[in-house]
């Protein structure tokens, strides 16, 4: 008698992990709707939390030592099986994931470019038209470096927070901002495309690695979850983003390092522009390369090749100097923290109990 091997049944309920920000929830809704449409018998819940990057809104990103600011707490939940998948902005994910986790899907990319948003009461139509001394808000050292290079007359000021909050700060003229630079994808996904004054692209500003793409992270080897999300995979986006991430991984940079890219397809050929710049924009190394990329392995090889070209052209000293400054700033912050703790202890010791 022949016994047919019974296939495992799909899980009856899954929990999606994500950040609490309005953009993260909007992106999670894209994945939620796909799963609900294609697997209507599965009960889907969402677990949202504030990550370290969401809680610390005062310290500039490039001064933070950790690279997993947006992902670590969510990955803990994934490994504890409190969530089954995580929805991320791919650009926020470290290029080295825990060995127990993997990317299960990279969705079709939204517009990856950066966008200029000028304050609603000002007439300026472009970045180049902003007057001397205009204040431009951004949280990205990559944007700061590239803009400082081309427009040294602008004043760049760190601004953190979710997208609606940043726009509210911009439109409050008393805060002194004239414009913001944000990822176009976030504005478009939140229905705020009408606030975009100008799209920025090469040669002005190259975008971040993975910008505009949504990634679904799963436990490594979790075949059930991998099967559920495989229909979300957009192969051209996946291969382009894997090449970009290989470039970044090879140069050992993170979202706090001024490395910009711009990729597009010419048939089966992937074209990548890449730039490394010092924080003040005075030192720049850039290249443009192309290669046939037919799968993930070829994407990895191509990304490493482009990174090698940047190293040949002199990127390493720039990256070393950036890291040196970050270490110095971290040491200064730690010294300041210890001094504050010591001062508090002295105050406690000086209190006379009656």
C-alpha beads as a LAMMPS data file, in Angstrom:
LAMMPS data file: protein, C-alpha beads

354 atoms
353 bonds

1 atom types
1 bond types

-500.0 500.0 xlo xhi
-500.0 500.0 ylo yhi
-500.0 500.0 zlo zhi

Masses

1 110.0

Atoms # bond

1 1 1 0.000 0.000 0.000
2 1 1 1.391 3.395 -0.984
3 1 1 1.343 6.112 1.653
4 1 1 1.241 9.671 0.330
5 1 1 3.450 12.081 2.245
6 1 1 1.251 14.728 3.784
7 1 1 2.417 18.308 3.224
8 1 1 2.557 20.521 6.335
9 1 1 -0.442 22.784 6.698
10 1 1 0.169 26.524 6.605
11 1 1 0.088 28.235 10.007
12 1 1 -3.357 29.408 11.018
13 1 1 -2.157 32.666 12.561
14 1 1 0.938 34.787 12.161
15 1 1 2.188 37.938 13.850
16 1 1 3.988 40.677 11.915
17 1 1 6.593 42.725 13.780
18 1 1 7.265 46.349 12.889
19 1 1 8.164 49.753 14.279
20 1 1 5.490 52.098 15.605
21 1 1 6.140 54.919 13.141
22 1 1 3.371 55.881 10.744
23 1 1 5.584 55.017 7.767
24 1 1 6.548 51.611 9.180
25 1 1 2.874 50.814 9.726
26 1 1 1.984 51.933 6.201
27 1 1 4.673 49.639 4.806
28 1 1 3.525 46.798 7.033
29 1 1 0.018 47.260 5.658
30 1 1 1.341 46.450 2.169
31 1 1 2.581 43.071 3.411
32 1 1 -0.546 42.531 5.528
33 1 1 -2.850 43.098 2.538
34 1 1 -0.845 40.675 0.388
35 1 1 -1.034 37.944 3.007
36 1 1 -4.722 38.556 3.740
37 1 1 -5.585 38.390 0.035
38 1 1 -3.532 35.298 -0.789
39 1 1 -3.990 33.379 2.482
40 1 1 -7.484 34.311 3.697
41 1 1 -7.608 31.407 6.163
42 1 1 -4.705 32.817 8.200
43 1 1 -5.340 35.160 11.116
44 1 1 -2.861 38.039 10.977
45 1 1 -1.902 40.316 13.869
46 1 1 0.625 43.161 14.104
47 1 1 3.041 43.821 16.958
48 1 1 4.548 47.335 16.776
49 1 1 7.199 48.791 19.068
50 1 1 9.609 51.679 19.439
51 1 1 13.193 50.712 18.647
52 1 1 16.375 52.331 19.985
53 1 1 16.503 54.577 16.930
54 1 1 12.928 55.751 17.563
55 1 1 13.571 56.529 21.234
56 1 1 16.765 58.565 20.789
57 1 1 15.699 61.573 18.731
58 1 1 18.347 63.989 20.000
59 1 1 21.656 62.392 18.998
60 1 1 22.614 62.603 15.294
61 1 1 22.586 59.181 13.632
62 1 1 26.225 59.363 12.539
63 1 1 27.300 59.743 16.181
64 1 1 25.580 56.545 17.304
65 1 1 27.850 53.528 17.640
66 1 1 25.256 50.820 17.015
67 1 1 24.246 49.834 13.476
68 1 1 21.087 47.866 14.379
69 1 1 19.219 50.867 15.798
70 1 1 15.984 50.022 13.984
71 1 1 16.099 46.220 13.949
72 1 1 17.643 44.622 17.042
73 1 1 14.627 44.669 19.364
74 1 1 12.388 43.326 16.591
75 1 1 14.843 40.528 15.827
76 1 1 14.764 39.568 19.511
77 1 1 10.988 39.145 19.221
78 1 1 11.436 37.109 16.040
79 1 1 13.871 34.703 17.685
80 1 1 11.644 34.436 20.757
81 1 1 8.816 33.473 18.344
82 1 1 6.684 36.347 19.586
83 1 1 6.496 37.533 15.974
84 1 1 6.804 35.408 12.832
85 1 1 8.054 37.952 10.291
86 1 1 9.337 41.536 10.452
87 1 1 8.696 44.306 7.934
88 1 1 11.589 46.747 7.537
89 1 1 12.709 49.606 5.357
90 1 1 15.613 47.807 3.706
91 1 1 17.882 50.838 4.076
92 1 1 17.563 50.556 7.878
93 1 1 18.804 46.956 7.987
94 1 1 22.465 46.250 8.793
95 1 1 24.262 44.484 5.956
96 1 1 25.268 41.735 8.396
97 1 1 22.200 40.061 9.874
98 1 1 22.261 37.643 12.821
99 1 1 23.028 34.140 11.569
100 1 1 19.636 33.045 12.881
101 1 1 17.755 35.498 10.620
102 1 1 17.529 36.114 6.873
103 1 1 15.724 38.283 4.346
104 1 1 12.734 36.337 3.060
105 1 1 11.558 38.880 0.483
106 1 1 12.442 42.245 -1.006
107 1 1 9.410 43.959 -2.511
108 1 1 9.256 46.078 -5.657
109 1 1 11.002 49.355 -5.051
110 1 1 9.220 52.665 -4.728
111 1 1 11.054 55.703 -6.142
112 1 1 14.493 55.450 -4.436
113 1 1 15.491 59.085 -4.874
114 1 1 15.728 61.727 -2.175
115 1 1 13.254 64.572 -2.268
116 1 1 13.509 68.254 -1.400
117 1 1 10.564 69.655 0.563
118 1 1 10.540 73.456 0.812
119 1 1 8.556 75.199 3.546
120 1 1 5.035 75.868 2.308
121 1 1 5.319 79.679 2.447
122 1 1 8.609 79.912 0.505
123 1 1 8.931 80.229 -3.300
124 1 1 12.115 78.262 -3.991
125 1 1 11.619 75.556 -6.683
126 1 1 14.882 73.636 -6.264
127 1 1 17.862 72.928 -4.042
128 1 1 20.069 75.105 -6.248
129 1 1 17.726 78.082 -5.833
130 1 1 17.899 78.182 -2.024
131 1 1 19.581 81.400 -0.852
132 1 1 22.834 81.763 1.065
133 1 1 22.380 80.627 4.668
134 1 1 19.138 78.732 4.055
135 1 1 18.642 76.021 6.708
136 1 1 18.073 72.515 5.363
137 1 1 17.041 69.750 7.765
138 1 1 18.120 66.127 7.400
139 1 1 19.125 63.212 9.624
140 1 1 21.494 61.704 7.049
141 1 1 25.243 62.294 7.008
142 1 1 25.223 60.955 3.424
143 1 1 22.939 63.788 2.343
144 1 1 24.905 66.323 4.363
145 1 1 28.179 65.290 2.718
146 1 1 26.878 65.427 -0.845
147 1 1 25.006 68.705 -0.385
148 1 1 27.943 70.372 1.383
149 1 1 30.086 69.476 -1.610
150 1 1 27.816 71.211 -4.128
151 1 1 26.167 73.921 -2.029
152 1 1 28.558 74.999 0.742
153 1 1 26.513 78.176 1.232
154 1 1 23.611 76.181 2.732
155 1 1 23.345 75.484 6.454
156 1 1 22.619 71.823 7.197
157 1 1 20.910 71.054 10.485
158 1 1 20.136 67.663 12.006
159 1 1 16.435 66.831 12.226
160 1 1 15.021 63.557 13.575
161 1 1 11.498 62.189 13.959
162 1 1 8.852 60.544 11.823
163 1 1 7.905 62.017 8.459
164 1 1 4.748 63.937 9.485
165 1 1 6.537 65.368 12.520
166 1 1 9.472 66.567 10.418
167 1 1 7.133 68.290 7.978
168 1 1 5.296 69.925 10.886
169 1 1 8.626 71.219 12.216
170 1 1 9.491 72.545 8.763
171 1 1 6.213 74.420 8.402
172 1 1 6.606 76.023 11.836
173 1 1 8.582 79.047 10.653
174 1 1 9.667 79.901 14.201
175 1 1 11.930 76.826 14.207
176 1 1 13.995 78.307 11.393
177 1 1 13.985 75.558 8.765
178 1 1 13.661 76.519 5.097
179 1 1 13.622 73.016 3.602
180 1 1 13.953 69.313 4.351
181 1 1 15.442 66.409 2.484
182 1 1 13.625 63.104 2.898
183 1 1 13.330 59.822 1.055
184 1 1 10.757 60.249 -1.719
185 1 1 9.438 56.733 -1.062
186 1 1 8.284 57.604 2.441
187 1 1 6.440 60.698 1.271
188 1 1 4.765 58.796 -1.565
189 1 1 3.698 55.880 0.648
190 1 1 2.126 58.305 3.117
191 1 1 0.238 60.179 0.408
192 1 1 2.465 63.246 0.824
193 1 1 3.890 63.320 -2.677
194 1 1 2.295 66.717 -3.189
195 1 1 4.838 68.192 -0.748
196 1 1 7.787 67.188 -2.933
197 1 1 9.384 70.319 -4.387
198 1 1 12.146 68.537 -6.312
199 1 1 13.442 64.998 -6.778
200 1 1 17.203 64.727 -6.194
201 1 1 19.426 62.344 -8.136
202 1 1 22.897 62.008 -9.679
203 1 1 24.996 64.011 -10.070
204 1 1 23.493 66.075 -7.234
205 1 1 22.596 63.477 -4.587
206 1 1 22.865 59.677 -4.743
207 1 1 20.435 57.789 -2.533
208 1 1 21.079 55.369 0.335
209 1 1 21.695 51.666 -0.160
210 1 1 18.341 49.876 -0.313
211 1 1 16.347 53.118 -0.210
212 1 1 12.764 52.778 -1.395
213 1 1 12.616 48.993 -0.875
214 1 1 10.685 47.069 1.779
215 1 1 12.199 43.867 3.182
216 1 1 10.592 41.005 5.087
217 1 1 12.884 39.343 7.625
218 1 1 12.245 35.782 8.838
219 1 1 13.961 33.189 10.998
220 1 1 16.667 31.400 9.049
221 1 1 15.347 28.047 7.847
222 1 1 11.684 28.850 8.566
223 1 1 10.320 27.253 5.405
224 1 1 6.696 28.001 6.258
225 1 1 7.274 31.746 6.454
226 1 1 9.576 31.756 3.443
227 1 1 6.827 30.081 1.430
228 1 1 4.240 32.598 2.599
229 1 1 6.278 35.644 1.552
230 1 1 7.914 34.333 -1.643
231 1 1 5.210 35.920 -3.789
232 1 1 6.280 39.346 -2.543
233 1 1 9.737 39.029 -4.103
234 1 1 10.482 41.429 -6.974
235 1 1 13.559 39.961 -8.650
236 1 1 14.972 43.127 -10.317
237 1 1 14.690 45.090 -7.054
238 1 1 16.145 42.194 -5.081
239 1 1 19.212 41.846 -7.296
240 1 1 19.880 45.595 -7.416
241 1 1 19.532 45.934 -3.643
242 1 1 21.696 42.883 -2.933
243 1 1 24.442 44.439 -5.076
244 1 1 24.102 47.731 -3.200
245 1 1 24.249 45.941 0.164
246 1 1 27.337 43.979 -0.913
247 1 1 29.017 47.294 -1.757
248 1 1 28.159 48.719 1.657
249 1 1 29.148 45.552 3.512
250 1 1 32.534 45.468 1.787
251 1 1 33.224 49.066 2.771
252 1 1 31.923 48.319 6.290
253 1 1 29.604 51.279 6.277
254 1 1 26.181 51.767 7.772
255 1 1 23.384 54.303 7.469
256 1 1 25.651 56.727 9.356
257 1 1 28.398 56.651 6.698
258 1 1 28.235 58.954 3.636
259 1 1 28.024 56.275 0.937
260 1 1 25.527 56.952 -1.852
261 1 1 24.401 54.806 -4.752
262 1 1 22.144 54.955 -7.768
263 1 1 21.291 51.819 -9.744
264 1 1 19.223 51.125 -12.828
265 1 1 18.775 48.310 -15.324
266 1 1 19.712 48.344 -19.003
267 1 1 18.237 45.029 -20.039
268 1 1 20.100 42.353 -18.072
269 1 1 22.881 44.800 -17.187
270 1 1 22.873 46.532 -13.813
271 1 1 24.435 49.998 -13.809
272 1 1 25.632 51.318 -10.459
273 1 1 26.902 54.763 -9.582
274 1 1 28.514 54.991 -6.155
275 1 1 30.087 57.761 -4.101
276 1 1 31.981 58.038 -0.815
277 1 1 32.357 61.543 0.612
278 1 1 33.832 63.092 3.729
279 1 1 31.262 64.557 6.096
280 1 1 32.077 68.120 5.032
281 1 1 31.959 67.181 1.347
282 1 1 35.535 68.287 0.628
283 1 1 36.798 64.791 -0.246
284 1 1 34.871 62.704 -2.760
285 1 1 35.501 59.388 -4.508
286 1 1 32.994 58.154 -7.079
287 1 1 32.651 55.601 -9.835
288 1 1 30.139 54.141 -12.294
289 1 1 30.268 50.441 -13.197
290 1 1 28.072 47.971 -15.049
291 1 1 27.701 44.214 -15.224
292 1 1 25.242 41.499 -16.154
293 1 1 23.534 40.405 -12.933
294 1 1 21.287 37.377 -13.272
295 1 1 21.006 36.134 -9.692
296 1 1 21.849 36.864 -6.066
297 1 1 25.367 35.461 -6.324
298 1 1 26.223 37.704 -9.283
299 1 1 24.724 40.682 -7.426
300 1 1 27.056 39.992 -4.496
301 1 1 30.091 39.758 -6.773
302 1 1 29.191 42.971 -8.587
303 1 1 28.688 44.923 -5.359
304 1 1 32.074 43.824 -4.053
305 1 1 33.641 44.770 -7.380
306 1 1 32.246 48.317 -7.214
307 1 1 33.476 48.621 -3.618
308 1 1 36.937 47.552 -4.791
309 1 1 36.914 50.279 -7.411
310 1 1 36.094 52.903 -4.780
311 1 1 38.946 51.624 -2.613
312 1 1 41.332 51.830 -5.571
313 1 1 40.253 55.434 -6.099
314 1 1 40.959 56.394 -2.458
315 1 1 37.806 55.741 -0.399
316 1 1 39.575 54.047 2.522
317 1 1 41.190 57.164 4.107
318 1 1 37.822 58.944 4.037
319 1 1 36.090 56.059 5.808
320 1 1 38.898 55.713 8.370
321 1 1 38.671 59.398 9.256
322 1 1 34.892 59.189 9.667
323 1 1 35.235 56.199 11.988
324 1 1 37.974 57.971 13.991
325 1 1 35.726 60.961 14.575
326 1 1 32.848 58.704 15.601
327 1 1 35.029 56.905 18.160
328 1 1 36.264 60.233 19.551
329 1 1 32.714 61.537 19.877
330 1 1 31.599 58.337 21.620
331 1 1 34.479 58.696 24.098
332 1 1 33.547 62.336 24.750
333 1 1 29.920 61.381 25.356
334 1 1 30.949 58.618 27.775
335 1 1 33.217 60.994 29.694
336 1 1 30.398 63.509 29.922
337 1 1 27.988 60.829 31.152
338 1 1 30.412 59.703 33.866
339 1 1 30.925 63.290 34.995
340 1 1 27.169 63.789 35.280
341 1 1 26.808 60.564 37.310
342 1 1 29.662 61.633 39.615
343 1 1 28.051 65.046 40.104
344 1 1 24.733 63.446 41.006
345 1 1 26.443 61.154 43.524
346 1 1 28.181 64.136 45.138
347 1 1 24.841 65.913 45.474
348 1 1 23.318 62.857 47.148
349 1 1 26.255 62.554 49.559
350 1 1 25.945 66.241 50.409
351 1 1 22.285 65.955 51.450
352 1 1 21.847 66.195 55.231
353 1 1 19.088 63.960 56.543
354 1 1 17.296 65.526 59.566

Bonds

1 1 1 2
2 1 2 3
3 1 3 4
4 1 4 5
5 1 5 6
6 1 6 7
7 1 7 8
8 1 8 9
9 1 9 10
10 1 10 11
11 1 11 12
12 1 12 13
13 1 13 14
14 1 14 15
15 1 15 16
16 1 16 17
17 1 17 18
18 1 18 19
19 1 19 20
20 1 20 21
21 1 21 22
22 1 22 23
23 1 23 24
24 1 24 25
25 1 25 26
26 1 26 27
27 1 27 28
28 1 28 29
29 1 29 30
30 1 30 31
31 1 31 32
32 1 32 33
33 1 33 34
34 1 34 35
35 1 35 36
36 1 36 37
37 1 37 38
38 1 38 39
39 1 39 40
40 1 40 41
41 1 41 42
42 1 42 43
43 1 43 44
44 1 44 45
45 1 45 46
46 1 46 47
47 1 47 48
48 1 48 49
49 1 49 50
50 1 50 51
51 1 51 52
52 1 52 53
53 1 53 54
54 1 54 55
55 1 55 56
56 1 56 57
57 1 57 58
58 1 58 59
59 1 59 60
60 1 60 61
61 1 61 62
62 1 62 63
63 1 63 64
64 1 64 65
65 1 65 66
66 1 66 67
67 1 67 68
68 1 68 69
69 1 69 70
70 1 70 71
71 1 71 72
72 1 72 73
73 1 73 74
74 1 74 75
75 1 75 76
76 1 76 77
77 1 77 78
78 1 78 79
79 1 79 80
80 1 80 81
81 1 81 82
82 1 82 83
83 1 83 84
84 1 84 85
85 1 85 86
86 1 86 87
87 1 87 88
88 1 88 89
89 1 89 90
90 1 90 91
91 1 91 92
92 1 92 93
93 1 93 94
94 1 94 95
95 1 95 96
96 1 96 97
97 1 97 98
98 1 98 99
99 1 99 100
100 1 100 101
101 1 101 102
102 1 102 103
103 1 103 104
104 1 104 105
105 1 105 106
106 1 106 107
107 1 107 108
108 1 108 109
109 1 109 110
110 1 110 111
111 1 111 112
112 1 112 113
113 1 113 114
114 1 114 115
115 1 115 116
116 1 116 117
117 1 117 118
118 1 118 119
119 1 119 120
120 1 120 121
121 1 121 122
122 1 122 123
123 1 123 124
124 1 124 125
125 1 125 126
126 1 126 127
127 1 127 128
128 1 128 129
129 1 129 130
130 1 130 131
131 1 131 132
132 1 132 133
133 1 133 134
134 1 134 135
135 1 135 136
136 1 136 137
137 1 137 138
138 1 138 139
139 1 139 140
140 1 140 141
141 1 141 142
142 1 142 143
143 1 143 144
144 1 144 145
145 1 145 146
146 1 146 147
147 1 147 148
148 1 148 149
149 1 149 150
150 1 150 151
151 1 151 152
152 1 152 153
153 1 153 154
154 1 154 155
155 1 155 156
156 1 156 157
157 1 157 158
158 1 158 159
159 1 159 160
160 1 160 161
161 1 161 162
162 1 162 163
163 1 163 164
164 1 164 165
165 1 165 166
166 1 166 167
167 1 167 168
168 1 168 169
169 1 169 170
170 1 170 171
171 1 171 172
172 1 172 173
173 1 173 174
174 1 174 175
175 1 175 176
176 1 176 177
177 1 177 178
178 1 178 179
179 1 179 180
180 1 180 181
181 1 181 182
182 1 182 183
183 1 183 184
184 1 184 185
185 1 185 186
186 1 186 187
187 1 187 188
188 1 188 189
189 1 189 190
190 1 190 191
191 1 191 192
192 1 192 193
193 1 193 194
194 1 194 195
195 1 195 196
196 1 196 197
197 1 197 198
198 1 198 199
199 1 199 200
200 1 200 201
201 1 201 202
202 1 202 203
203 1 203 204
204 1 204 205
205 1 205 206
206 1 206 207
207 1 207 208
208 1 208 209
209 1 209 210
210 1 210 211
211 1 211 212
212 1 212 213
213 1 213 214
214 1 214 215
215 1 215 216
216 1 216 217
217 1 217 218
218 1 218 219
219 1 219 220
220 1 220 221
221 1 221 222
222 1 222 223
223 1 223 224
224 1 224 225
225 1 225 226
226 1 226 227
227 1 227 228
228 1 228 229
229 1 229 230
230 1 230 231
231 1 231 232
232 1 232 233
233 1 233 234
234 1 234 235
235 1 235 236
236 1 236 237
237 1 237 238
238 1 238 239
239 1 239 240
240 1 240 241
241 1 241 242
242 1 242 243
243 1 243 244
244 1 244 245
245 1 245 246
246 1 246 247
247 1 247 248
248 1 248 249
249 1 249 250
250 1 250 251
251 1 251 252
252 1 252 253
253 1 253 254
254 1 254 255
255 1 255 256
256 1 256 257
257 1 257 258
258 1 258 259
259 1 259 260
260 1 260 261
261 1 261 262
262 1 262 263
263 1 263 264
264 1 264 265
265 1 265 266
266 1 266 267
267 1 267 268
268 1 268 269
269 1 269 270
270 1 270 271
271 1 271 272
272 1 272 273
273 1 273 274
274 1 274 275
275 1 275 276
276 1 276 277
277 1 277 278
278 1 278 279
279 1 279 280
280 1 280 281
281 1 281 282
282 1 282 283
283 1 283 284
284 1 284 285
285 1 285 286
286 1 286 287
287 1 287 288
288 1 288 289
289 1 289 290
290 1 290 291
291 1 291 292
292 1 292 293
293 1 293 294
294 1 294 295
295 1 295 296
296 1 296 297
297 1 297 298
298 1 298 299
299 1 299 300
300 1 300 301
301 1 301 302
302 1 302 303
303 1 303 304
304 1 304 305
305 1 305 306
306 1 306 307
307 1 307 308
308 1 308 309
309 1 309 310
310 1 310 311
311 1 311 312
312 1 312 313
313 1 313 314
314 1 314 315
315 1 315 316
316 1 316 317
317 1 317 318
318 1 318 319
319 1 319 320
320 1 320 321
321 1 321 322
322 1 322 323
323 1 323 324
324 1 324 325
325 1 325 326
326 1 326 327
327 1 327 328
328 1 328 329
329 1 329 330
330 1 330 331
331 1 331 332
332 1 332 333
333 1 333 334
334 1 334 335
335 1 335 336
336 1 336 337
337 1 337 338
338 1 338 339
339 1 339 340
340 1 340 341
341 1 341 342
342 1 342 343
343 1 343 344
344 1 344 345
345 1 345 346
346 1 346 347
347 1 347 348
348 1 348 349
349 1 349 350
350 1 350 351
351 1 351 352
352 1 352 353
353 1 353 354
